[in-house]
Amino acid sequence: NITMLNLPPRNSCVKDEVNEIVDRVRSKLAHLDHKYLVLIDLAYSDAATRASKNADAREFEIQTAELFTEELAFKGVRLGDSNKPDVIVSYGNTGTIIDNKSYKDGFNINASSRDEMQRYINENIQRSTQLNSNEWWNNFEPNLSVFTFLFVTSYLKGSFKKQLDYISTATGGIKGAAIGIESLLYLSEGIKSGQYAHSDFYSRFNNEELIFTL
């Protein structure tokens, strides 16, 4: 019998585990620039101060935008300022509003994140300066006819699917998804290598988690 032994709950990802994820992903990247492995550290950011946390969040947005536009041939930009989505991208006739979430303990879409995404989608649908005077939607390509939304984070947990369904229903059926950073990097490697097509990305938007493997 073992007594007086209290094990902490395994609900957080410690630094050694993040390094294991980096090593695992690195071994599978033959075509994608390895500099994007920094996205793993940023997604699992455990910065101690608010200033450093904000800096990591900003860099997470910047690197996500660069991954899509410089590596995967999407068009788009990092917005990330007050009252603007973090990132927007598009490919073909489809545009996507992206919300980056850095959570070392995993991300379950909360009411605040849900309502913020819903607001951005509605602003893009209505495109009225009365809703938002900064007109961030003008950064989308003008030929887009379909829109989606996406959360990018460390990993998903909890009842996030219910929140994705809620956003979709509240915005007239706009389809969304959430993706963990490991799957995003595998998708990126797959697109670069030809294993995946851009259509494999958008065809899976059905208010669920996007999971890609190599």
Contacts in CASP RR format, 6 or more apart in sequence:
PFRMAT RR
TARGET T0000
AUTHOR 0000-0000-0000
METHOD contacts of the structure
MODEL  1
NITMLNLPPRNSCVKDEVNEIVDRVRSKLAHLDHKYLVLIDLAYSDAATR
ASKNADAREFEIQTAELFTEELAFKGVRLGDSNKPDVIVSYGNTGTIIDN
KSYKDGFNINASSRDEMQRYINENIQRSTQLNSNEWWNNFEPNLSVFTFL
FVTSYLKGSFKKQLDYISTATGGIKGAAIGIESLLYLSEGIKSGQYAHSD
FYSRFNNEELIFTL
11 105 0 8 1.000
12 104 0 8 1.000
12 105 0 8 1.000
13 44 0 8 1.000
13 104 0 8 1.000
13 105 0 8 1.000
13 106 0 8 1.000
13 154 0 8 1.000
13 155 0 8 1.000
15 46 0 8 1.000
18 40 0 8 1.000
18 41 0 8 1.000
18 44 0 8 1.000
18 104 0 8 1.000
21 40 0 8 1.000
21 44 0 8 1.000
21 182 0 8 1.000
22 37 0 8 1.000
22 40 0 8 1.000
22 41 0 8 1.000
24 182 0 8 1.000
25 37 0 8 1.000
25 40 0 8 1.000
25 182 0 8 1.000
25 185 0 8 1.000
25 186 0 8 1.000
26 34 0 8 1.000
26 37 0 8 1.000
28 186 0 8 1.000
28 189 0 8 1.000
28 214 0 8 1.000
29 37 0 8 1.000
29 185 0 8 1.000
29 189 0 8 1.000
30 189 0 8 1.000
30 193 0 8 1.000
31 189 0 8 1.000
31 190 0 8 1.000
31 192 0 8 1.000
31 193 0 8 1.000
32 71 0 8 1.000
32 185 0 8 1.000
32 188 0 8 1.000
32 189 0 8 1.000
32 192 0 8 1.000
33 71 0 8 1.000
36 63 0 8 1.000
36 67 0 8 1.000
36 71 0 8 1.000
36 185 0 8 1.000
36 188 0 8 1.000
37 185 0 8 1.000
38 59 0 8 1.000
38 63 0 8 1.000
39 60 0 8 1.000
39 63 0 8 1.000
39 64 0 8 1.000
39 67 0 8 1.000
39 181 0 8 1.000
39 184 0 8 1.000
39 185 0 8 1.000
40 181 0 8 1.000
40 182 0 8 1.000
40 185 0 8 1.000
42 56 0 8 1.000
42 57 0 8 1.000
42 59 0 8 1.000
42 60 0 8 1.000
42 63 0 8 1.000
42 102 0 8 1.000
43 60 0 8 1.000
43 102 0 8 1.000
43 103 0 8 1.000
43 152 0 8 1.000
43 153 0 8 1.000
43 154 0 8 1.000
43 180 0 8 1.000
43 181 0 8 1.000
44 102 0 8 1.000
44 103 0 8 1.000
44 104 0 8 1.000
44 154 0 8 1.000
44 181 0 8 1.000
45 53 0 8 1.000
45 56 0 8 1.000
45 57 0 8 1.000
45 60 0 8 1.000
45 102 0 8 1.000
45 104 0 8 1.000
46 104 0 8 1.000
47 53 0 8 1.000
47 55 0 8 1.000
47 56 0 8 1.000
53 102 0 8 1.000
56 102 0 8 1.000
57 100 0 8 1.000
57 102 0 8 1.000
58 80 0 8 1.000
60 100 0 8 1.000
60 102 0 8 1.000
61 78 0 8 1.000
61 80 0 8 1.000
61 86 0 8 1.000
61 87 0 8 1.000
61 100 0 8 1.000
62 78 0 8 1.000
64 78 0 8 1.000
64 86 0 8 1.000
64 87 0 8 1.000
64 98 0 8 1.000
64 100 0 8 1.000
64 152 0 8 1.000
65 76 0 8 1.000
65 77 0 8 1.000
65 78 0 8 1.000
65 87 0 8 1.000
65 89 0 8 1.000
67 184 0 8 1.000
67 188 0 8 1.000
68 74 0 8 1.000
68 76 0 8 1.000
68 87 0 8 1.000
68 89 0 8 1.000
69 75 0 8 1.000
69 76 0 8 1.000
69 77 0 8 1.000
69 89 0 8 1.000
71 188 0 8 1.000
71 192 0 8 1.000
72 188 0 8 1.000
72 191 0 8 1.000
72 192 0 8 1.000
72 198 0 8 1.000
73 91 0 8 1.000
73 198 0 8 1.000
74 89 0 8 1.000
74 90 0 8 1.000
74 91 0 8 1.000
74 198 0 8 1.000
75 89 0 8 1.000
75 90 0 8 1.000
75 91 0 8 1.000
75 141 0 8 1.000
76 87 0 8 1.000
76 88 0 8 1.000
76 89 0 8 1.000
76 90 0 8 1.000
76 139 0 8 1.000
76 141 0 8 1.000
77 87 0 8 1.000
77 88 0 8 1.000
77 139 0 8 1.000
78 86 0 8 1.000
78 87 0 8 1.000
79 85 0 8 1.000
79 86 0 8 1.000
79 87 0 8 1.000
79 88 0 8 1.000
79 136 0 8 1.000
79 139 0 8 1.000
80 86 0 8 1.000
80 87 0 8 1.000
83 132 0 8 1.000
83 134 0 8 1.000
83 136 0 8 1.000
84 134 0 8 1.000
84 136 0 8 1.000
85 97 0 8 1.000
85 98 0 8 1.000
85 99 0 8 1.000
85 120 0 8 1.000
85 136 0 8 1.000
86 98 0 8 1.000
86 99 0 8 1.000
86 100 0 8 1.000
87 98 0 8 1.000
87 100 0 8 1.000
88 95 0 8 1.000
88 96 0 8 1.000
88 97 0 8 1.000
88 98 0 8 1.000
88 136 0 8 1.000
88 139 0 8 1.000
88 140 0 8 1.000
89 95 0 8 1.000
89 96 0 8 1.000
89 98 0 8 1.000
90 96 0 8 1.000
90 140 0 8 1.000
90 141 0 8 1.000
90 144 0 8 1.000
91 198 0 8 1.000
91 201 0 8 1.000
91 202 0 8 1.000
92 143 0 8 1.000
92 144 0 8 1.000
92 198 0 8 1.000
93 143 0 8 1.000
93 144 0 8 1.000
93 145 0 8 1.000
93 146 0 8 1.000
94 144 0 8 1.000
94 145 0 8 1.000
94 146 0 8 1.000
94 147 0 8 1.000
94 148 0 8 1.000
94 202 0 8 1.000
95 140 0 8 1.000
95 141 0 8 1.000
95 144 0 8 1.000
95 146 0 8 1.000
95 147 0 8 1.000
95 148 0 8 1.000
96 147 0 8 1.000
96 148 0 8 1.000
96 149 0 8 1.000
96 150 0 8 1.000
97 117 0 8 1.000
97 120 0 8 1.000
97 121 0 8 1.000
97 124 0 8 1.000
97 147 0 8 1.000
97 148 0 8 1.000
97 149 0 8 1.000
97 150 0 8 1.000
98 149 0 8 1.000
98 150 0 8 1.000
98 151 0 8 1.000
98 152 0 8 1.000
99 113 0 8 1.000
99 116 0 8 1.000
99 117 0 8 1.000
99 149 0 8 1.000
99 150 0 8 1.000
99 151 0 8 1.000
99 152 0 8 1.000
100 152 0 8 1.000
100 153 0 8 1.000
101 107 0 8 1.000
101 113 0 8 1.000
101 151 0 8 1.000
101 152 0 8 1.000
101 153 0 8 1.000
101 154 0 8 1.000
102 153 0 8 1.000
102 154 0 8 1.000
103 153 0 8 1.000
103 154 0 8 1.000
104 154 0 8 1.000
106 153 0 8 1.000
106 154 0 8 1.000
106 155 0 8 1.000
106 156 0 8 1.000
106 157 0 8 1.000
107 151 0 8 1.000
107 153 0 8 1.000
107 154 0 8 1.000
107 155 0 8 1.000
107 156 0 8 1.000
107 157 0 8 1.000
107 160 0 8 1.000
107 178 0 8 1.000
108 156 0 8 1.000
108 157 0 8 1.000
108 158 0 8 1.000
108 159 0 8 1.000
108 160 0 8 1.000
108 163 0 8 1.000
109 151 0 8 1.000
109 160 0 8 1.000
109 163 0 8 1.000
109 164 0 8 1.000
109 178 0 8 1.000
110 163 0 8 1.000
113 151 0 8 1.000
113 163 0 8 1.000
114 163 0 8 1.000
114 166 0 8 1.000
114 167 0 8 1.000
117 149 0 8 1.000
117 151 0 8 1.000
117 167 0 8 1.000
118 167 0 8 1.000
118 170 0 8 1.000
118 171 0 8 1.000
120 149 0 8 1.000
121 147 0 8 1.000
121 149 0 8 1.000
121 167 0 8 1.000
121 171 0 8 1.000
121 174 0 8 1.000
122 131 0 8 1.000
122 171 0 8 1.000
123 131 0 8 1.000
123 132 0 8 1.000
123 136 0 8 1.000
123 137 0 8 1.000
124 137 0 8 1.000
124 140 0 8 1.000
124 147 0 8 1.000
125 147 0 8 1.000
125 171 0 8 1.000
125 174 0 8 1.000
127 135 0 8 1.000
127 137 0 8 1.000
129 135 0 8 1.000
147 174 0 8 1.000
148 174 0 8 1.000
148 175 0 8 1.000
148 176 0 8 1.000
148 177 0 8 1.000
148 202 0 8 1.000
148 205 0 8 1.000
149 167 0 8 1.000
149 174 0 8 1.000
149 175 0 8 1.000
149 176 0 8 1.000
149 177 0 8 1.000
150 176 0 8 1.000
150 177 0 8 1.000
150 178 0 8 1.000
150 179 0 8 1.000
150 205 0 8 1.000
150 210 0 8 1.000
151 160 0 8 1.000
151 177 0 8 1.000
151 178 0 8 1.000
151 179 0 8 1.000
152 178 0 8 1.000
152 179 0 8 1.000
152 180 0 8 1.000
152 181 0 8 1.000
152 184 0 8 1.000
153 178 0 8 1.000
153 179 0 8 1.000
153 180 0 8 1.000
153 181 0 8 1.000
154 180 0 8 1.000
154 181 0 8 1.000
155 180 0 8 1.000
155 181 0 8 1.000
155 182 0 8 1.000
156 178 0 8 1.000
156 180 0 8 1.000
156 209 0 8 1.000
160 178 0 8 1.000
160 209 0 8 1.000
161 207 0 8 1.000
161 208 0 8 1.000
161 209 0 8 1.000
164 176 0 8 1.000
164 177 0 8 1.000
164 178 0 8 1.000
164 207 0 8 1.000
164 208 0 8 1.000
165 207 0 8 1.000
167 174 0 8 1.000
167 176 0 8 1.000
167 207 0 8 1.000
168 174 0 8 1.000
168 175 0 8 1.000
168 176 0 8 1.000
168 207 0 8 1.000
175 205 0 8 1.000
175 206 0 8 1.000
175 207 0 8 1.000
176 205 0 8 1.000
176 206 0 8 1.000
176 207 0 8 1.000
177 204 0 8 1.000
177 205 0 8 1.000
177 206 0 8 1.000
177 207 0 8 1.000
177 208 0 8 1.000
177 209 0 8 1.000
177 210 0 8 1.000
178 208 0 8 1.000
178 209 0 8 1.000
178 210 0 8 1.000
179 187 0 8 1.000
179 209 0 8 1.000
179 210 0 8 1.000
179 211 0 8 1.000
180 209 0 8 1.000
180 210 0 8 1.000
183 209 0 8 1.000
183 210 0 8 1.000
183 211 0 8 1.000
183 212 0 8 1.000
183 213 0 8 1.000
184 210 0 8 1.000
184 212 0 8 1.000
186 212 0 8 1.000
186 213 0 8 1.000
186 214 0 8 1.000
187 196 0 8 1.000
187 200 0 8 1.000
187 201 0 8 1.000
187 210 0 8 1.000
187 212 0 8 1.000
189 195 0 8 1.000
189 214 0 8 1.000
190 196 0 8 1.000
190 212 0 8 1.000
190 214 0 8 1.000
191 197 0 8 1.000
191 198 0 8 1.000
191 201 0 8 1.000
195 214 0 8 1.000
196 212 0 8 1.000
200 212 0 8 1.000
201 210 0 8 1.000
204 210 0 8 1.000
END
